Amino acid sequence: MSEAPNAAQVAYWNESAGPVWAQSQAALDRQLAPLGRAGMAVLAPGPGERILDVGCGAGETTLELKAAVGPGGAATGVDISRPLLKISRRRAEGLSGVEFVEADAQTHPFEPGAFDAVFSRFGVMFFADPQAAFGNIRRAMRPGGRLAFVCWRPPTENPVMTLPMVAALPLLPQPPQPPEPGAPGPFAFADPERPRSILEAAGFQDIAIAPHDEKVGGGDVEATTELAMKIGPLGAQIREHPHLAAAVREAVRHALAPHAGPDGVKLGAAIWIVTARAPG
């Protein structure tokens, strides 16, 4: 029996990353919210629209989209992570016009033409076959429907993603292996020509890719250090080598301290805001 197209990601976001992200949901939302809102502003959801939120995670973006489309509109969040969707559904209790679907957007049989617009905050870089995924998403959009998503630019431009690991590297047995170019992961769309070519092949039109830079964060040094120790490649290293946790924590705390201010620790984030239209 053949394995589902995104089986590795489903396992990762349910058994490994998902539970950790669920525990840190509030801190992660605080960090990522400004970047998602930059993309949402470009999408400009309007009253009465039906919006699909791909990779909705713990539901913050879906709820913001629902607020933007008003009582006559609807927002549907889709994600593969059961731990995060549990939070999403809890946050949406009692609200009408909000739905969360546990499904893979690459293969889910969405109703054709069901959505006026599609949004994603860092949720579209994990598909095994991104061209097939975006083709499936396009078919779920009405003719002329709008797409907007945000994705990371290269790691070298993103201290918010890399500074803790750089601080920890001298203490680790060996650096994490870099991902294969184009492999599913946070930086899969770092080269803007890749999402452009994928969207073109999937049938989208009017593709535009714009850079956006912003300092994000907001937690104090201790909270930011603890978050860094839990998520991403550094979190995986600590889980594999727990005896290094104390030394790594001190190194990360030392690296973050100069970036603390009245609004907490803020680090540079560099993203692409990608927009396109469905034909018609």
C-alpha positions as CSV (number, residue, x, y, z in Angstrom):
1,M,0.0,0.0,0.0
2,S,1.5,3.4,-1.1
3,E,2.2,6.0,1.5
4,A,0.1,9.3,1.5
5,P,1.9,12.1,-0.3
6,N,2.7,14.1,2.8
7,A,3.0,11.3,5.3
8,A,6.3,12.5,6.7
9,Q,4.9,15.9,7.4
10,V,1.7,14.5,8.9
11,A,3.8,12.5,11.3
12,Y,6.0,15.4,12.1
13,W,3.2,17.9,12.8
14,N,1.2,15.4,14.9
15,E,3.9,13.4,16.8
16,S,6.8,15.9,17.0
17,A,6.4,19.5,16.1
18,G,2.7,19.8,16.7
19,P,2.6,19.0,20.4
20,V,5.6,21.4,21.0
21,W,4.0,24.2,19.0
22,A,0.7,23.6,20.9
23,Q,2.5,24.1,24.2
24,S,4.1,27.3,22.9
25,Q,1.1,28.6,20.9
26,A,0.7,32.0,22.6
27,A,4.4,32.9,22.2
28,L,4.6,31.7,18.6
29,D,1.5,33.6,17.7
30,R,2.9,36.8,19.2
31,Q,6.1,36.4,17.2
32,L,4.5,35.5,13.9
33,A,1.4,37.7,14.0
34,P,2.9,40.9,12.5
35,L,4.2,38.9,9.5
36,G,0.9,37.3,8.9
37,R,-0.9,40.6,9.1
38,A,1.4,42.1,6.5
39,G,0.3,39.4,4.1
40,M,-3.4,39.7,5.2
41,A,-3.3,43.4,4.5
42,V,-2.2,42.7,0.9
43,L,-4.9,40.1,0.5
44,A,-7.5,42.7,1.8
45,P,-10.3,40.3,2.7
46,G,-13.7,42.0,2.3
47,P,-17.1,41.8,3.8
48,G,-19.0,38.7,2.9
49,E,-16.1,36.8,1.4
50,R,-15.3,33.1,1.9
51,I,-11.6,32.6,2.8
52,L,-9.5,29.5,3.0
53,D,-6.6,29.6,5.5
54,V,-4.0,26.9,4.5
55,G,-1.9,25.6,7.3
56,C,-4.0,27.5,9.9
57,G,-2.2,26.0,12.9
58,A,-3.7,27.1,16.2
59,G,-6.3,29.2,14.4
60,E,-5.2,32.8,15.0
61,T,-5.1,33.8,11.3
62,T,-8.4,32.1,10.6
63,L,-10.1,34.0,13.4
64,E,-8.6,37.3,12.1
65,L,-9.8,36.5,8.6
66,K,-13.3,35.8,9.9
67,A,-13.3,39.1,11.7
68,A,-12.3,40.8,8.4
69,V,-15.1,39.3,6.3
70,G,-17.8,40.1,8.9
71,P,-21.0,38.3,9.7
72,G,-21.9,37.6,6.1
73,G,-18.5,36.0,5.4
74,A,-16.8,32.7,6.4
75,A,-13.3,31.5,7.1
76,T,-12.2,27.8,6.8
77,G,-8.9,26.7,8.3
78,V,-7.2,23.6,7.1
79,D,-4.2,21.9,8.7
80,I,-2.7,18.4,9.2
81,S,-1.9,18.9,12.9
82,R,-4.4,17.5,15.3
83,P,-2.8,19.1,18.4
84,L,-3.0,22.6,16.8
85,L,-6.5,22.1,15.5
86,K,-7.7,21.1,18.9
87,I,-6.6,24.6,20.1
88,S,-8.2,26.2,17.0
89,R,-11.6,24.6,17.6
90,R,-11.5,25.6,21.3
91,R,-10.7,29.2,20.4
92,A,-13.6,29.3,17.9
93,E,-16.3,27.8,20.2
94,G,-19.5,29.8,19.9
95,L,-18.5,31.6,16.7
96,S,-20.5,31.1,13.5
97,G,-18.9,31.2,10.1
98,V,-15.7,29.5,11.2
99,E,-14.7,26.0,10.4
100,F,-11.6,23.9,10.9
101,V,-10.8,20.9,8.8
102,E,-8.1,18.3,9.5
103,A,-6.9,17.6,6.0
104,D,-3.9,17.8,3.7
105,A,-4.5,20.8,1.3
106,Q,-2.5,19.0,-1.4
107,T,-5.1,16.3,-1.8
108,H,-8.3,17.3,0.1
109,P,-11.4,17.4,-2.2
110,F,-12.4,21.0,-1.6
111,E,-15.7,22.1,-3.3
112,P,-14.7,23.6,-6.6
113,G,-14.9,27.4,-6.7
114,A,-15.9,27.5,-3.0
115,F,-13.5,30.3,-1.9
116,D,-13.2,33.9,-2.9
117,A,-9.6,34.1,-1.6
118,V,-6.9,31.9,0.0
119,F,-4.4,32.9,2.6
120,S,-1.5,31.3,4.4
121,R,1.0,32.3,7.1
122,F,4.0,30.0,6.7
123,G,1.8,27.0,5.9
124,V,2.5,26.3,2.2
125,M,6.2,25.4,2.3
126,F,5.7,21.8,3.5
127,F,4.1,20.1,0.5
128,A,5.7,17.0,-1.0
129,D,4.4,18.1,-4.4
130,P,3.8,21.9,-4.2
131,Q,2.6,22.1,-7.8
132,A,-0.1,19.5,-7.2
133,A,-1.0,21.3,-3.9
134,F,-1.4,24.7,-5.5
135,G,-3.3,23.2,-8.4
136,N,-5.7,21.7,-5.9
137,I,-6.0,25.0,-4.0
138,R,-6.6,26.9,-7.3
139,R,-9.5,24.6,-8.2
140,A,-11.1,25.4,-4.8
141,M,-11.1,29.1,-5.7
142,R,-13.7,31.0,-7.7
143,P,-12.6,32.4,-11.1
144,G,-10.5,35.4,-10.4
145,G,-10.1,34.5,-6.8
146,R,-7.1,36.0,-4.9
147,L,-4.2,34.2,-3.2
148,A,-1.8,35.7,-0.7
149,F,0.8,33.9,1.5
150,V,3.9,34.7,3.4
151,C,7.0,32.6,3.4
152,W,10.6,32.9,4.7
153,R,13.4,34.4,2.8
154,P,16.9,32.7,3.3
155,P,18.1,31.8,6.7
156,T,21.0,34.3,6.5
157,E,18.4,37.1,6.4
158,N,16.4,35.8,9.4
159,P,18.1,36.1,12.8
160,V,14.7,35.4,14.3
161,M,15.1,31.9,13.0
162,T,18.8,31.4,13.2
163,L,20.4,33.4,16.1
164,P,19.7,30.9,18.8
165,M,21.2,28.0,16.8
166,V,24.2,30.1,15.9
167,A,24.8,30.7,19.6
168,A,24.4,27.1,20.4
169,L,26.6,25.6,17.6
170,P,29.9,25.6,19.5
171,L,28.3,23.5,22.2
172,L,26.7,20.9,19.9
173,P,28.4,17.6,18.9
174,Q,27.8,18.5,15.2
175,P,25.7,21.0,13.3
176,P,22.3,19.9,12.0
177,Q,22.4,18.8,8.4
178,P,21.1,21.4,6.0
179,P,17.9,20.4,4.1
180,E,18.1,19.3,0.5
181,P,17.4,22.3,-1.8
182,G,13.6,22.6,-2.3
183,A,12.8,19.9,0.3
184,P,9.7,20.6,2.4
185,G,10.5,22.9,5.2
186,P,10.5,26.5,6.4
187,F,12.9,27.8,3.7
188,A,11.6,25.8,0.8
189,F,10.5,29.0,-0.9
190,A,13.5,31.2,0.1
191,D,14.4,31.6,-3.6
192,P,11.5,33.6,-5.0
193,E,11.8,32.0,-8.4
194,R,10.7,28.7,-7.0
195,P,7.2,29.8,-5.7
196,R,6.8,31.8,-8.9
197,S,7.5,28.8,-11.2
198,I,5.3,26.6,-9.0
199,L,2.3,29.0,-9.1
200,E,2.7,29.4,-12.9
201,A,2.7,25.7,-13.4
202,A,-0.3,25.3,-11.1
203,G,-2.3,27.8,-13.3
204,F,-2.1,31.0,-11.4
205,Q,-1.9,34.4,-13.0
206,D,-0.7,37.9,-11.9
207,I,2.0,36.5,-9.7
208,A,3.8,39.1,-7.6
209,I,6.5,38.5,-4.9
210,A,7.5,41.4,-2.6
211,P,10.0,41.5,0.3
212,H,8.9,42.5,3.8
213,D,11.2,43.1,6.7
214,E,10.2,43.5,10.3
215,K,11.5,42.9,13.8
216,V,9.3,40.5,15.7
217,G,9.2,38.8,19.1
218,G,8.0,40.5,22.2
219,G,8.8,38.1,25.0
220,D,11.4,38.9,27.6
221,V,14.9,37.3,27.5
222,E,13.9,34.3,29.6
223,A,10.7,33.6,27.7
224,T,12.4,34.0,24.3
225,T,15.2,31.7,25.4
226,E,12.8,29.0,26.5
227,L,10.9,29.2,23.2
228,A,14.1,28.8,21.2
229,M,15.0,25.8,23.3
230,K,11.8,24.0,22.3
231,I,11.2,24.6,18.7
232,G,12.9,24.1,15.3
233,P,16.3,22.4,14.8
234,L,17.6,23.6,18.1
235,G,14.7,22.1,20.0
236,A,15.4,18.8,18.2
237,Q,19.1,19.0,19.2
238,I,18.2,19.6,22.9
239,R,15.7,16.7,22.9
240,E,18.5,14.5,21.4
241,H,21.2,15.8,23.8
242,P,19.4,16.9,27.0
243,H,22.6,16.9,29.0
244,L,23.6,20.0,26.9
245,A,20.5,22.0,27.8
246,A,21.9,24.1,30.6
247,A,25.0,25.2,28.7
248,V,23.0,25.9,25.5
249,R,20.4,27.8,27.4
250,E,23.1,30.1,28.9
251,A,24.6,30.7,25.4
252,V,21.3,31.5,23.8
253,R,20.3,33.8,26.7
254,H,23.6,35.7,26.3
255,A,23.0,36.0,22.5
256,L,19.5,37.3,23.0
257,A,20.1,39.8,25.8
258,P,21.5,42.6,23.5
259,H,18.3,42.5,21.5
260,A,16.0,43.1,24.5
261,G,14.1,46.4,24.8
262,P,11.0,47.9,26.3
263,D,8.9,45.7,24.1
264,G,10.9,42.5,24.8
265,V,13.4,40.8,22.6
266,K,12.9,41.7,18.9
267,L,14.9,40.0,16.1
268,G,14.9,40.7,12.4
269,A,12.5,38.7,10.2
270,A,12.6,38.7,6.4
271,I,9.8,37.2,4.3
272,W,8.2,37.2,0.9
273,I,4.6,38.3,0.5
274,V,3.4,36.3,-2.5
275,T,0.2,37.1,-4.3
276,A,-1.6,35.7,-7.4
277,R,-5.0,35.2,-9.0
278,A,-6.9,32.2,-10.2
279,P,-7.7,32.6,-13.9
280,G,-11.1,33.8,-15.0
